[in-house]
Amino acid sequence: MLCYHSHMFDTTEMADTFSLSEHIVLFPGDCLDLLRTIPDESLALVITSPPYNIGKEYEKRLKIESYLEQQAAVIRECARCLSPRGSICWQVGNYVDNGAIIPLDTVLYPIFTGSGLRMRNRIIWHFEHGLHCSRRFSGRYETIIWFTKSEDYTFNLDPVRVPQKYPGKKYFKGPNAGKYSCNPLGKNPGDLWDIPNVKSNHVEKTDHPCQFPVELIERFVLSMTNEGDWIFDPFLGTGTTIVAAVRHKRRGAGAEMVEKYVHLAKRRIQEEVTGTLRTRPMYKPIYDPDEAGNSLRIAPWGQKQDEKQSRLLEKKTGYTTK
């Protein structure tokens, strides 16, 4: 199933300089140069996945101290541009230093609080696919740290509610006994999000090695902004943040330094505007290979080995207090 949407835009025109009168701004250069042209307190949401300093093709590998200084400069400018009711969401993984990991959200936290921002959630984004490690457990999550500028911030829960697990549940005592206890609009999605990452067979896959799934950004756009608001991504990559903004009748701006990703972002945004961009729909159930009858679930080493594998856990269930 592919997802197509109607839009507030009748044109695919994109500006390359910022103006509050624009709808889409794609700046081909350093985000700090773009940020300096954005007026104070004009952005409703800043959301990004900055380079992790792990040596990807689009990164210049820096020492962790230099990396944090670079991030601090961008975060301070983003905080200046953020509206009083606005939010900043920074999605990061781990910095690996000679086999030891440094969770980047923990070392970035003081930079955000030092800019006068207050943390609301540390959201864990879980996914199934990634590099396989042999000397530690394979990483299957990243974090999104959410900060606001004030206590009076925009947060719309209803548009991002997810289906109830037990919609038929009722109160069993008290004044509401016998009445349904669940919100009919759905439940709060919580701070652990299970959303597939963009890997080889994902419908959104491009040449970019670290690409946001659109549905991840949509949840932030819908919950933390209103129609017509400005959403900004300082490290735009393939344009996913602007795609999500356009899809939900918001204004989107971002900067990208790598020329081939600028072209890629431009193409994807234009496809979104015209309703032809192929994406994974929000809330589509995660693929279950057992339910789908996938033949790859049949182990090639035969039934005896299968039984041996299934007994591995059984052997470990007999605990003792001795």
C-alpha positions, 0 to 999 in steps of 0.5 A: 500500500502506498500513501498519497495525500492532498496538500495546501500547495499548488506549486512545486516552487521552493525558495533557497533563502528564508522568508516568513512568506514562503512555504518551502525553503531548501537551503544548499549550504551550512545550516548556521548560514540559514539560521542567521537569516531566520527571525527570533522565535519564528519556528514551531518545531525544530527536528533533525537527525544530525551527523553522528560523527561515525565516519559516514560518507557525508561526515567529516570525522571530528573528535568528540569535543569538536563535535559537541562544540559544532552541535552547540553552535547549531542548538543555540541558534535553533533555540533563538529561533524557536517560538515560546510554545515551540519544541526541539527534537534531536534524534541521535544514536551512539558515538563509537570510540575504539569499541566503547559507546558514548550515548550522544543524547547524554552528552548533548543534554547539558547543551540544551539545558544550557540554552534554557530548554526543558526536557519533556521526553526521551523517546526510544525509537526501536527498529529491527534492522542494522549492523550485526555486532560480534563483541557486543549486542547489536544496536536496535534503537536510537533516541529522540530527545524532546525539549521545549522553551517554556511550560506553555508548549504545543502538544496535540495528543489526539492526532497521534493516538494509536489503537487501544490494546483492549478497547472492550475493557470496562470499569469494574467498580466505582461510579463508572462501573460497567462503562468503557474505560478506554478513550475511543480515539485511541491511547497515548503511543508512549515513549517507546516507538516501534517503527521500521527504519529505512533499509534495503527493501523499505519503500522510501529507500534512497542512496542516503545511508541514514534516512528518516522514515516519514512516519517517524517525523509525522508523529512529531509534526502532528503532535507538536505543531498546528497547520501553517506553522514553520518546521525546521531541519538543520541537517535536512538529508533527503528532505523527509522533514519537509515532506512531513511538513508539506503532507500536513499543511505546515511550512518546511525549511531546511539546510543540506550541504551535500549537493547530491542530497540537495537534489534528492531532497528537492525531488522527494519534496516535489513528489510529495507536493504532487502526491506521487511520493511513495511512503510507508503509511502511518500506523501500518502494522509491522511486517510479521514473517510468521503471519505472512508465511515467509518461507525464510522462517523455515530453518535450513538445518532441519528439525533436529537442529530446530528442536535443539535451538528451541530447547536452549531457553528451556534449559535456562528456566531452572533457577536456584537460590543456592 
